[in-house]
Amino acid sequence: MAKVVVTGIGLISALGGNLEDSWQNLLAAKSGIRLHQPFPEFTPLPLGLIGQQPSELTMLTQMVVASALQDSGLLSHAADCAVVIGSSRSYQASWEVLARQIYEDAANLPMSSFGNWLDTLPHMNAIAAARQVGASGMVLAPMAACATGIWAIAQAALLIQTGQCQQAIAGAVEAPITPLTLAGFQQMGALAKTGAYPFDLHREGLVLGEGAAVFVLESAELAKQRQAKVYGEILGFGLTNDAYHANSPEPEGKSAIAAIKQCLERSCLSPGDIDYIHAHGTATQLNDQMESMVIQRLFPQGVAVSSTKGSSGHTLGASGALGVAFSLMALKHQILPPCVGFQQPEFDLDIVTSARLSKIRQVLCLSFGFGGQNAAIALSR
């Protein structure tokens, strides 16, 4: 099958308005998490907002797609690209606004308020991205909870590997700061009160963040013809589901282990070949416990591990895409990014506490989503 490489990255997060700013702030162990009160019915909460108010999905998508294309040098050559852009929440914020309007004054709500409802269906964001770049190839809009980002990249890579296209724009976008999302996680007791501390003994829970990461994927042959710069190669991926519970991970991590083994086998790698693991690391009790157990069971002691959610917040469906972007930057610069917020260990892992130079050849990026969605993707220089 065709080799797949990454030739462009667009990223925006609470850490910075572009890839380079986010990366530099991450290396400096800075955090984009602040106390915010975007909705008066909620007390102030730690959130990873890009601005002072919640961002709008369409704007985030337009920005990262344009950045990825510019970074890849494909500004006028995107017509044959496939587009695979996912989101776990998509236009939920728009639907909540409309629902509130209907609830407050259904009798006097003008029909014009419903005029653009078709544009807010979950798959329309990917279609809008295709229109933005004039891409007339296939369009996919995966939704797999917090595993959406890696799922989208894997789907796009598979299209190129099997010769269905030579280029794809792939990634995930999330604008999840909405009253319903906050209320739901709060009711579950999953939200942190002060910040996100992945894998820390005193972790409190997740901090919601907004952000997006989109990539230009190409066959290695086409990238060579174009003399494009290459961030890294996508070696393989694994996707499984626990079939266990709506939000709790399967305690023994059997399906998570299967996804990682599937990824390594497809990538022709052994656990000892992995130099760095970008962990899902949500800072919730159950996720960090299960993920630590899986890493300890599968990988040799001493493999470097970090989660970047202490810096960016948990961007839900986009989190795996952000993880892939930071993993590719680690490969490019040969620097391990730190696990910001980590202070006191609970698990026997080699947690990266500050940015450090290291020889990195192969990395693994993990995502574990509600409903038991497990995703792993392997990348190399």
KEGU-626489 format. One record per residue (C-alpha): x negated, y, z negated; residue number from 1. Coordinates in Angstrom, 3 decimals, decimal comma. Example, Ala and Ser with C-alpha at 12.3 -4.5 7.8 and 13.67 -1.06 7.14 Angstrom:
BEGIN
c1 = -12,300; c2 = -4,500; c3 = -7,800; k = 1
c1 = -13,670; c2 = -1,060; c3 = -7,140; k = 2
END
This chain:
BEGIN
c1 = 0,000; c2 = 0,000; c3 = 0,000; k = 1
c1 = -1,064; c2 = 3,605; c3 = 0,582; k = 2
c1 = -3,076; c2 = 5,328; c3 = -2,128; k = 3
c1 = -1,253; c2 = 8,287; c3 = -3,702; k = 4
c1 = -3,055; c2 = 11,406; c3 = -4,915; k = 5
c1 = -1,971; c2 = 14,654; c3 = -6,551; k = 6
c1 = -2,954; c2 = 17,763; c3 = -4,599; k = 7
c1 = -0,890; c2 = 20,462; c3 = -6,309; k = 8
c1 = 0,514; c2 = 21,205; c3 = -9,768; k = 9
c1 = 3,038; c2 = 23,788; c3 = -10,906; k = 10
c1 = 3,679; c2 = 24,101; c3 = -14,644; k = 11
c1 = 5,438; c2 = 26,479; c3 = -17,003; k = 12
c1 = 5,887; c2 = 25,957; c3 = -20,730; k = 13
c1 = 6,131; c2 = 27,749; c3 = -24,050; k = 14
c1 = 2,315; c2 = 27,597; c3 = -24,021; k = 15
c1 = 1,997; c2 = 29,762; c3 = -20,913; k = 16
c1 = 3,536; c2 = 30,950; c3 = -17,680; k = 17
c1 = 1,328; c2 = 28,773; c3 = -15,488; k = 18
c1 = -0,837; c2 = 25,660; c3 = -15,543; k = 19
c1 = -4,138; c2 = 27,369; c3 = -16,358; k = 20
c1 = -2,738; c2 = 29,483; c3 = -19,214; k = 21
c1 = -0,956; c2 = 26,483; c3 = -20,744; k = 22
c1 = -4,113; c2 = 24,360; c3 = -20,477; k = 23
c1 = -6,401; c2 = 26,987; c3 = -22,010; k = 24
c1 = -3,993; c2 = 27,635; c3 = -24,880; k = 25
c1 = -3,707; c2 = 23,894; c3 = -25,476; k = 26
c1 = -7,498; c2 = 23,506; c3 = -25,639; k = 27
c1 = -7,593; c2 = 26,390; c3 = -28,125; k = 28
c1 = -5,083; c2 = 24,442; c3 = -30,267; k = 29
c1 = -2,507; c2 = 27,201; c3 = -29,931; k = 30
c1 = 1,208; c2 = 26,531; c3 = -30,155; k = 31
c1 = 4,101; c2 = 28,101; c3 = -28,274; k = 32
c1 = 6,508; c2 = 27,089; c3 = -31,056; k = 33
c1 = 8,072; c2 = 29,982; c3 = -32,982; k = 34
c1 = 11,116; c2 = 30,540; c3 = -35,179; k = 35
c1 = 14,012; c2 = 31,666; c3 = -32,980; k = 36
c1 = 17,738; c2 = 32,234; c3 = -33,387; k = 37
c1 = 19,075; c2 = 32,162; c3 = -29,812; k = 38
c1 = 22,649; c2 = 31,540; c3 = -30,959; k = 39
c1 = 24,248; c2 = 33,339; c3 = -33,937; k = 40
c1 = 26,021; c2 = 30,202; c3 = -35,163; k = 41
c1 = 22,654; c2 = 28,553; c3 = -35,916; k = 42
c1 = 20,103; c2 = 29,536; c3 = -38,518; k = 43
c1 = 16,590; c2 = 30,260; c3 = -37,153; k = 44
c1 = 14,851; c2 = 27,121; c3 = -35,900; k = 45
c1 = 11,349; c2 = 26,348; c3 = -34,581; k = 46
c1 = 11,687; c2 = 26,230; c3 = -30,796; k = 47
c1 = 9,370; c2 = 26,178; c3 = -27,792; k = 48
c1 = 10,933; c2 = 29,011; c3 = -25,789; k = 49
c1 = 9,188; c2 = 30,420; c3 = -22,716; k = 50
c1 = 10,673; c2 = 33,878; c3 = -23,361; k = 51
c1 = 12,663; c2 = 35,416; c3 = -26,166; k = 52
c1 = 15,924; c2 = 33,872; c3 = -24,929; k = 53
c1 = 16,677; c2 = 30,449; c3 = -23,398; k = 54
c1 = 15,493; c2 = 30,105; c3 = -19,795; k = 55
c1 = 17,669; c2 = 29,348; c3 = -16,785; k = 56
c1 = 17,161; c2 = 26,053; c3 = -14,954; k = 57
c1 = 17,212; c2 = 27,424; c3 = -11,410; k = 58
c1 = 14,592; c2 = 30,067; c3 = -12,151; k = 59
c1 = 12,240; c2 = 27,552; c3 = -13,797; k = 60
c1 = 12,587; c2 = 25,218; c3 = -10,813; k = 61
c1 = 11,911; c2 = 27,917; c3 = -8,246; k = 62
c1 = 8,806; c2 = 29,056; c3 = -10,125; k = 63
c1 = 7,165; c2 = 25,646; c3 = -10,551; k = 64
c1 = 7,982; c2 = 24,421; c3 = -7,040; k = 65
c1 = 6,467; c2 = 27,593; c3 = -5,542; k = 66
c1 = 3,397; c2 = 27,233; c3 = -7,783; k = 67
c1 = 2,869; c2 = 23,590; c3 = -6,853; k = 68
c1 = 3,124; c2 = 24,313; c3 = -3,137; k = 69
c1 = 0,759; c2 = 27,256; c3 = -3,356; k = 70
c1 = -1,715; c2 = 25,211; c3 = -5,391; k = 71
c1 = -1,676; c2 = 22,447; c3 = -2,766; k = 72
c1 = -1,967; c2 = 24,766; c3 = 0,235; k = 73
c1 = 1,311; c2 = 23,425; c3 = 1,662; k = 74
c1 = 3,111; c2 = 26,747; c3 = 1,910; k = 75
c1 = 4,185; c2 = 26,221; c3 = 5,507; k = 76
c1 = 3,979; c2 = 22,438; c3 = 5,840; k = 77
c1 = 6,683; c2 = 21,103; c3 = 3,511; k = 78
c1 = 9,376; c2 = 20,159; c3 = 6,031; k = 79
c1 = 8,675; c2 = 16,405; c3 = 5,931; k = 80
c1 = 8,316; c2 = 16,166; c3 = 2,143; k = 81
c1 = 10,560; c2 = 14,052; c3 = 0,006; k = 82
c1 = 11,867; c2 = 15,840; c3 = -3,080; k = 83
c1 = 12,201; c2 = 13,968; c3 = -6,386; k = 84
c1 = 13,012; c2 = 16,374; c3 = -9,201; k = 85
c1 = 14,720; c2 = 15,148; c3 = -12,335; k = 86
c1 = 16,202; c2 = 16,628; c3 = -15,490; k = 87
c1 = 17,848; c2 = 14,989; c3 = -18,484; k = 88
c1 = 20,086; c2 = 18,011; c3 = -19,158; k = 89
c1 = 20,240; c2 = 19,667; c3 = -15,735; k = 90
c1 = 22,919; c2 = 22,400; c3 = -15,739; k = 91
c1 = 24,333; c2 = 21,550; c3 = -19,167; k = 92
c1 = 23,884; c2 = 25,164; c3 = -20,321; k = 93
c1 = 26,132; c2 = 26,405; c3 = -17,484; k = 94
c1 = 28,812; c2 = 23,862; c3 = -18,336; k = 95
c1 = 28,731; c2 = 24,869; c3 = -22,003; k = 96
c1 = 29,254; c2 = 28,521; c3 = -21,078; k = 97
c1 = 32,178; c2 = 27,599; c3 = -18,838; k = 98
c1 = 33,674; c2 = 25,324; c3 = -21,495; k = 99
c1 = 33,465; c2 = 28,109; c3 = -24,064; k = 100
c1 = 35,197; c2 = 30,520; c3 = -21,684; k = 101
c1 = 37,986; c2 = 28,007; c3 = -21,055; k = 102
c1 = 38,390; c2 = 27,315; c3 = -24,760; k = 103
c1 = 38,512; c2 = 31,000; c3 = -25,705; k = 104
c1 = 40,875; c2 = 32,253; c3 = -22,996; k = 105
c1 = 42,030; c2 = 29,523; c3 = -20,637; k = 106
c1 = 45,182; c2 = 31,371; c3 = -19,564; k = 107
c1 = 43,350; c2 = 34,474; c3 = -18,370; k = 108
c1 = 40,227; c2 = 32,862; c3 = -16,937; k = 109
c1 = 40,028; c2 = 33,857; c3 = -13,242; k = 110
c1 = 39,616; c2 = 31,124; c3 = -10,655; k = 111
c1 = 36,417; c2 = 32,846; c3 = -9,505; k = 112
c1 = 34,777; c2 = 31,540; c3 = -12,688; k = 113
c1 = 34,961; c2 = 28,041; c3 = -11,200; k = 114
c1 = 33,651; c2 = 29,068; c3 = -7,769; k = 115
c1 = 30,122; c2 = 27,716; c3 = -8,153; k = 116
c1 = 30,877; c2 = 24,584; c3 = -10,175; k = 117
c1 = 29,641; c2 = 22,360; c3 = -7,332; k = 118
c1 = 26,239; c2 = 24,033; c3 = -7,591; k = 119
c1 = 25,974; c2 = 22,910; c3 = -11,215; k = 120
c1 = 26,405; c2 = 19,182; c3 = -10,662; k = 121
c1 = 23,387; c2 = 17,289; c3 = -12,085; k = 122
c1 = 21,755; c2 = 16,472; c3 = -8,722; k = 123
c1 = 22,104; c2 = 19,954; c3 = -7,219; k = 124
c1 = 18,882; c2 = 21,278; c3 = -8,738; k = 125
c1 = 16,828; c2 = 18,824; c3 = -6,665; k = 126
c1 = 18,817; c2 = 19,758; c3 = -3,549; k = 127
c1 = 18,220; c2 = 23,459; c3 = -4,274; k = 128
c1 = 14,474; c2 = 22,746; c3 = -4,490; k = 129
c1 = 14,613; c2 = 21,032; c3 = -1,085; k = 130
c1 = 16,354; c2 = 24,106; c3 = 0,351; k = 131
c1 = 13,734; c2 = 26,335; c3 = -1,255; k = 132
c1 = 10,885; c2 = 24,686; c3 = 0,647; k = 133
c1 = 12,802; c2 = 23,668; c3 = 3,753; k = 134
c1 = 12,256; c2 = 19,957; c3 = 3,057; k = 135
c1 = 14,562; c2 = 17,805; c3 = 5,163; k = 136
c1 = 13,395; c2 = 14,421; c3 = 3,867; k = 137
c1 = 15,099; c2 = 12,354; c3 = 1,193; k = 138
c1 = 16,120; c2 = 13,957; c3 = -2,105; k = 139
c1 = 16,353; c2 = 12,097; c3 = -5,428; k = 140
c1 = 17,409; c2 = 13,466; c3 = -8,829; k = 141
c1 = 16,554; c2 = 10,881; c3 = -11,505; k = 142
c1 = 17,933; c2 = 11,129; c3 = -15,044; k = 143
c1 = 16,361; c2 = 8,825; c3 = -17,638; k = 144
c1 = 16,442; c2 = 10,815; c3 = -20,885; k = 145
c1 = 12,907; c2 = 11,705; c3 = -22,034; k = 146
c1 = 11,387; c2 = 9,275; c3 = -19,511; k = 147
c1 = 12,736; c2 = 11,338; c3 = -16,577; k = 148
c1 = 9,474; c2 = 13,087; c3 = -15,682; k = 149
c1 = 7,378; c2 = 9,944; c3 = -15,305; k = 150
c1 = 10,285; c2 = 8,192; c3 = -13,582; k = 151
c1 = 10,473; c2 = 10,992; c3 = -10,986; k = 152
c1 = 6,732; c2 = 10,878; c3 = -10,291; k = 153
c1 = 6,823; c2 = 7,076; c3 = -10,061; k = 154
c1 = 9,728; c2 = 7,151; c3 = -7,600; k = 155
c1 = 7,920; c2 = 9,667; c3 = -5,406; k = 156
c1 = 4,690; c2 = 7,668; c3 = -5,545; k = 157
c1 = 6,564; c2 = 4,536; c3 = -4,498; k = 158
c1 = 8,016; c2 = 6,337; c3 = -1,473; k = 159
c1 = 4,499; c2 = 7,223; c3 = -0,338; k = 160
c1 = 3,005; c2 = 3,833; c3 = -1,206; k = 161
c1 = 5,600; c2 = 2,069; c3 = 0,930; k = 162
c1 = 5,188; c2 = 4,444; c3 = 3,877; k = 163
c1 = 8,625; c2 = 6,060; c3 = 3,635; k = 164
c1 = 6,953; c2 = 9,473; c3 = 3,589; k = 165
c1 = 3,456; c2 = 10,893; c3 = 3,329; k = 166
c1 = 4,193; c2 = 13,805; c3 = 1,024; k = 167
c1 = 6,548; c2 = 14,372; c3 = -1,888; k = 168
c1 = 7,354; c2 = 17,153; c3 = -4,309; k = 169
c1 = 8,047; c2 = 15,488; c3 = -7,640; k = 170
c1 = 8,479; c2 = 16,319; c3 = -11,297; k = 171
c1 = 11,031; c2 = 17,435; c3 = -13,861; k = 172
c1 = 12,561; c2 = 20,648; c3 = -15,160; k = 173
c1 = 14,305; c2 = 21,195; c3 = -18,475; k = 174
c1 = 16,137; c2 = 24,150; c3 = -20,019; k = 175
c1 = 17,625; c2 = 22,314; c3 = -23,017; k = 176
c1 = 18,082; c2 = 25,104; c3 = -25,564; k = 177
c1 = 21,893; c2 = 25,061; c3 = -25,734; k = 178
c1 = 24,316; c2 = 25,056; c3 = -28,680; k = 179
c1 = 25,455; c2 = 21,495; c3 = -27,979; k = 180
c1 = 21,911; c2 = 20,124; c3 = -27,721; k = 181
c1 = 20,842; c2 = 21,853; c3 = -30,937; k = 182
c1 = 23,985; c2 = 20,708; c3 = -32,764; k = 183
c1 = 23,571; c2 = 17,128; c3 = -31,554; k = 184
c1 = 19,958; c2 = 16,767; c3 = -32,667; k = 185
c1 = 20,748; c2 = 18,568; c3 = -35,907; k = 186
c1 = 23,575; c2 = 16,154; c3 = -36,669; k = 187
c1 = 21,181; c2 = 13,265; c3 = -36,080; k = 188
c1 = 18,710; c2 = 14,773; c3 = -38,532; k = 189
c1 = 16,062; c2 = 14,742; c3 = -35,808; k = 190
c1 = 15,104; c2 = 18,449; c3 = -35,778; k = 191
c1 = 12,036; c2 = 19,740; c3 = -37,616; k = 192
c1 = 12,368; c2 = 22,671; c3 = -40,008; k = 193
c1 = 8,908; c2 = 24,234; c3 = -39,628; k = 194
c1 = 7,121; c2 = 22,730; c3 = -36,599; k = 195
c1 = 6,112; c2 = 19,640; c3 = -34,647; k = 196
c1 = 3,374; c2 = 17,436; c3 = -36,151; k = 197
c1 = 2,995; c2 = 14,300; c3 = -33,998; k = 198
c1 = 1,654; c2 = 11,206; c3 = -35,783; k = 199
c1 = 1,167; c2 = 13,174; c3 = -39,004; k = 200
c1 = 2,073; c2 = 11,643; c3 = -42,358; k = 201
c1 = 4,274; c2 = 14,654; c3 = -43,124; k = 202
c1 = 5,960; c2 = 14,982; c3 = -39,724; k = 203
c1 = 9,481; c2 = 16,409; c3 = -39,924; k = 204
c1 = 11,028; c2 = 15,622; c3 = -36,558; k = 205
c1 = 11,078; c2 = 17,029; c3 = -33,050; k = 206
c1 = 11,025; c2 = 20,667; c3 = -31,941; k = 207
c1 = 12,976; c2 = 21,365; c3 = -28,769; k = 208
c1 = 11,043; c2 = 23,109; c3 = -26,016; k = 209
c1 = 11,752; c2 = 24,214; c3 = -22,472; k = 210
c1 = 9,446; c2 = 23,767; c3 = -19,535; k = 211
c1 = 8,765; c2 = 22,224; c3 = -16,155; k = 212
c1 = 6,023; c2 = 20,463; c3 = -14,235; k = 213
c1 = 6,163; c2 = 19,715; c3 = -10,518; k = 214
c1 = 3,519; c2 = 18,016; c3 = -8,380; k = 215
c1 = 2,642; c2 = 17,683; c3 = -4,725; k = 216
c1 = 1,935; c2 = 14,013; c3 = -4,051; k = 217
c1 = 0,328; c2 = 12,843; c3 = -0,797; k = 218
c1 = -1,144; c2 = 9,762; c3 = 0,734; k = 219
c1 = -4,909; c2 = 9,809; c3 = 0,227; k = 220
c1 = -5,311; c2 = 9,630; c3 = 4,000; k = 221
c1 = -3,288; c2 = 12,776; c3 = 4,621; k = 222
c1 = -4,994; c2 = 14,639; c3 = 1,785; k = 223
c1 = -8,350; c2 = 13,774; c3 = 3,328; k = 224
c1 = -7,200; c2 = 14,994; c3 = 6,741; k = 225
c1 = -6,057; c2 = 18,261; c3 = 5,197; k = 226
c1 = -9,266; c2 = 18,511; c3 = 3,160; k = 227
c1 = -7,029; c2 = 19,169; c3 = 0,175; k = 228
c1 = -8,388; c2 = 19,323; c3 = -3,360; k = 229
c1 = -7,375; c2 = 16,278; c3 = -5,394; k = 230
c1 = -6,602; c2 = 16,269; c3 = -9,114; k = 231
c1 = -6,423; c2 = 12,512; c3 = -9,360; k = 232
c1 = -4,897; c2 = 9,295; c3 = -8,075; k = 233
c1 = -1,692; c2 = 7,642; c3 = -9,271; k = 234
c1 = -2,681; c2 = 4,035; c3 = -9,821; k = 235
c1 = 0,577; c2 = 2,478; c3 = -10,982; k = 236
c1 = 3,534; c2 = 2,739; c3 = -13,316; k = 237
c1 = 5,852; c2 = 0,662; c3 = -15,470; k = 238
c1 = 9,549; c2 = 1,250; c3 = -16,193; k = 239
c1 = 11,679; c2 = -0,801; c3 = -18,586; k = 240
c1 = 14,691; c2 = -0,444; c3 = -20,857; k = 241
c1 = 15,217; c2 = -1,771; c3 = -24,394; k = 242
c1 = 18,928; c2 = -2,579; c3 = -23,922; k = 243
c1 = 19,080; c2 = -2,166; c3 = -27,690; k = 244
c1 = 20,555; c2 = 1,104; c3 = -29,067; k = 245
c1 = 21,788; c2 = 4,533; c3 = -27,983; k = 246
c1 = 18,987; c2 = 6,450; c3 = -29,692; k = 247
c1 = 16,806; c2 = 4,173; c3 = -31,858; k = 248
c1 = 13,825; c2 = 2,441; c3 = -30,237; k = 249
c1 = 13,676; c2 = -1,347; c3 = -30,440; k = 250
c1 = 11,678; c2 = -1,843; c3 = -33,679; k = 251
c1 = 9,119; c2 = -4,306; c3 = -32,312; k = 252
c1 = 8,503; c2 = -2,283; c3 = -29,141; k = 253
c1 = 8,882; c2 = -5,343; c3 = -26,894; k = 254
c1 = 10,167; c2 = -3,447; c3 = -23,854; k = 255
c1 = 7,717; c2 = -0,595; c3 = -24,408; k = 256
c1 = 4,892; c2 = -3,144; c3 = -24,405; k = 257
c1 = 6,329; c2 = -4,697; c3 = -21,244; k = 258
c1 = 6,345; c2 = -1,306; c3 = -19,488; k = 259
c1 = 2,704; c2 = -0,668; c3 = -20,383; k = 260
c1 = 1,625; c2 = -4,168; c3 = -19,330; k = 261
c1 = 3,547; c2 = -3,751; c3 = -16,064; k = 262
c1 = 1,798; c2 = -0,434; c3 = -15,449; k = 263
c1 = -1,675; c2 = -1,834; c3 = -16,175; k = 264
c1 = -1,097; c2 = -4,881; c3 = -13,977; k = 265
c1 = 0,106; c2 = -2,767; c3 = -11,043; k = 266
c1 = -2,895; c2 = -0,484; c3 = -11,544; k = 267
c1 = -5,365; c2 = -3,409; c3 = -11,654; k = 268
c1 = -6,527; c2 = -2,262; c3 = -15,090; k = 269
c1 = -7,058; c2 = -3,906; c3 = -18,436; k = 270
c1 = -6,340; c2 = -2,140; c3 = -21,762; k = 271
c1 = -10,081; c2 = -1,613; c3 = -22,240; k = 272
c1 = -10,249; c2 = 0,408; c3 = -19,015; k = 273
c1 = -8,120; c2 = 3,224; c3 = -20,479; k = 274
c1 = -10,177; c2 = 6,135; c3 = -21,822; k = 275
c1 = -7,331; c2 = 8,353; c3 = -23,030; k = 276
c1 = -3,639; c2 = 7,939; c3 = -23,836; k = 277
c1 = -1,324; c2 = 10,925; c3 = -23,591; k = 278
c1 = 1,268; c2 = 9,668; c3 = -26,060; k = 279
c1 = 4,967; c2 = 10,503; c3 = -26,151; k = 280
c1 = 4,463; c2 = 11,539; c3 = -29,786; k = 281
c1 = 7,735; c2 = 13,302; c3 = -30,607; k = 282
c1 = 6,909; c2 = 13,729; c3 = -34,329; k = 283
c1 = 10,053; c2 = 11,816; c3 = -35,301; k = 284
c1 = 9,691; c2 = 9,032; c3 = -37,842; k = 285
c1 = 10,854; c2 = 6,185; c3 = -35,588; k = 286
c1 = 9,149; c2 = 7,149; c3 = -32,316; k = 287
c1 = 5,703; c2 = 7,770; c3 = -33,772; k = 288
c1 = 5,876; c2 = 4,581; c3 = -35,834; k = 289
c1 = 6,886; c2 = 2,415; c3 = -32,868; k = 290
c1 = 4,436; c2 = 4,041; c3 = -30,457; k = 291
c1 = 1,518; c2 = 3,729; c3 = -32,875; k = 292
c1 = 2,286; c2 = 0,053; c3 = -33,379; k = 293
c1 = 2,384; c2 = -0,529; c3 = -29,610; k = 294
c1 = -0,929; c2 = 1,275; c3 = -29,017; k = 295
c1 = -2,611; c2 = -0,611; c3 = -31,860; k = 296
c1 = -1,305; c2 = -3,917; c3 = -30,567; k = 297
c1 = -2,346; c2 = -3,425; c3 = -26,934; k = 298
c1 = -5,495; c2 = -1,302; c3 = -26,900; k = 299
c1 = -8,974; c2 = -1,596; c3 = -28,382; k = 300
c1 = -9,656; c2 = 0,438; c3 = -31,488; k = 301
c1 = -11,148; c2 = 3,824; c3 = -30,626; k = 302
c1 = -9,146; c2 = 4,718; c3 = -27,515; k = 303
c1 = -8,487; c2 = 8,478; c3 = -27,692; k = 304
c1 = -4,846; c2 = 9,452; c3 = -28,303; k = 305
c1 = -3,027; c2 = 12,776; c3 = -28,457; k = 306
c1 = 0,438; c2 = 14,244; c3 = -27,992; k = 307
c1 = 0,850; c2 = 17,808; c3 = -26,740; k = 308
c1 = 4,349; c2 = 18,332; c3 = -28,203; k = 309
c1 = 2,884; c2 = 20,134; c3 = -31,209; k = 310
c1 = 1,964; c2 = 22,873; c3 = -28,722; k = 311
c1 = 4,789; c2 = 22,888; c3 = -26,181; k = 312
c1 = 7,668; c2 = 21,412; c3 = -28,157; k = 313
c1 = 9,610; c2 = 18,433; c3 = -26,868; k = 314
c1 = 10,812; c2 = 19,328; c3 = -23,379; k = 315
c1 = 12,943; c2 = 16,171; c3 = -23,182; k = 316
c1 = 13,196; c2 = 15,057; c3 = -19,533; k = 317
c1 = 10,263; c2 = 17,274; c3 = -18,506; k = 318
c1 = 7,954; c2 = 16,051; c3 = -21,280; k = 319
c1 = 6,448; c2 = 13,188; c3 = -19,260; k = 320
c1 = 5,791; c2 = 15,512; c3 = -16,328; k = 321
c1 = 4,013; c2 = 17,985; c3 = -18,616; k = 322
c1 = 2,052; c2 = 15,050; c3 = -20,024; k = 323
c1 = 0,955; c2 = 13,991; c3 = -16,542; k = 324
c1 = -0,142; c2 = 17,566; c3 = -15,762; k = 325
c1 = -2,227; c2 = 17,784; c3 = -18,938; k = 326
c1 = -3,647; c2 = 14,305; c3 = -18,283; k = 327
c1 = -4,733; c2 = 15,348; c3 = -14,776; k = 328
c1 = -6,375; c2 = 18,462; c3 = -16,216; k = 329
c1 = -8,181; c2 = 16,248; c3 = -18,728; k = 330
c1 = -9,493; c2 = 14,146; c3 = -15,823; k = 331
c1 = -10,496; c2 = 17,229; c3 = -13,838; k = 332
c1 = -12,361; c2 = 18,948; c3 = -16,670; k = 333
c1 = -13,422; c2 = 15,827; c3 = -18,613; k = 334
c1 = -11,948; c2 = 17,294; c3 = -21,787; k = 335
c1 = -9,596; c2 = 15,532; c3 = -24,199; k = 336
c1 = -6,720; c2 = 17,826; c3 = -25,266; k = 337
c1 = -5,955; c2 = 18,043; c3 = -29,000; k = 338
c1 = -2,926; c2 = 16,832; c3 = -30,943; k = 339
c1 = -1,920; c2 = 20,241; c3 = -32,291; k = 340
c1 = -0,230; c2 = 20,119; c3 = -35,703; k = 341
c1 = -1,888; c2 = 16,861; c3 = -36,739; k = 342
c1 = -3,544; c2 = 17,041; c3 = -40,178; k = 343
c1 = -3,079; c2 = 13,898; c3 = -42,267; k = 344
c1 = -3,078; c2 = 10,478; c3 = -40,573; k = 345
c1 = -0,540; c2 = 7,762; c3 = -41,238; k = 346
c1 = -1,614; c2 = 5,379; c3 = -38,474; k = 347
c1 = -4,959; c2 = 3,825; c3 = -37,577; k = 348
c1 = -5,396; c2 = 5,685; c3 = -34,288; k = 349
c1 = -8,219; c2 = 7,803; c3 = -32,854; k = 350
c1 = -6,175; c2 = 11,022; c3 = -32,759; k = 351
c1 = -7,901; c2 = 13,868; c3 = -30,910; k = 352
c1 = -7,844; c2 = 16,698; c3 = -33,472; k = 353
c1 = -9,718; c2 = 19,282; c3 = -31,406; k = 354
c1 = -10,625; c2 = 19,570; c3 = -27,735; k = 355
c1 = -13,731; c2 = 17,584; c3 = -26,949; k = 356
c1 = -15,821; c2 = 16,700; c3 = -23,941; k = 357
c1 = -15,586; c2 = 13,045; c3 = -23,000; k = 358
c1 = -16,207; c2 = 10,782; c3 = -20,034; k = 359
c1 = -12,698; c2 = 10,085; c3 = -18,757; k = 360
c1 = -12,039; c2 = 7,841; c3 = -15,764; k = 361
c1 = -8,587; c2 = 6,347; c3 = -16,336; k = 362
c1 = -5,770; c2 = 7,729; c3 = -18,450; k = 363
c1 = -2,340; c2 = 6,479; c3 = -19,423; k = 364
c1 = 0,672; c2 = 8,730; c3 = -19,967; k = 365
c1 = 3,656; c2 = 7,384; c3 = -21,944; k = 366
c1 = 7,304; c2 = 8,408; c3 = -22,339; k = 367
c1 = 10,032; c2 = 6,796; c3 = -24,429; k = 368
c1 = 13,570; c2 = 8,114; c3 = -23,999; k = 369
c1 = 16,857; c2 = 7,771; c3 = -25,840; k = 370
c1 = 18,723; c2 = 4,671; c3 = -24,782; k = 371
c1 = 15,466; c2 = 2,746; c3 = -24,764; k = 372
c1 = 13,977; c2 = 4,150; c3 = -21,547; k = 373
c1 = 10,274; c2 = 3,265; c3 = -21,438; k = 374
c1 = 7,853; c2 = 4,712; c3 = -18,882; k = 375
c1 = 4,090; c2 = 4,471; c3 = -18,423; k = 376
c1 = 1,916; c2 = 5,841; c3 = -15,617; k = 377
c1 = -1,800; c2 = 5,328; c3 = -15,008; k = 378
c1 = -3,996; c2 = 8,010; c3 = -13,424; k = 379
c1 = -7,638; c2 = 8,066; c3 = -12,369; k = 380
c1 = -10,231; c2 = 10,556; c3 = -11,127; k = 381
END
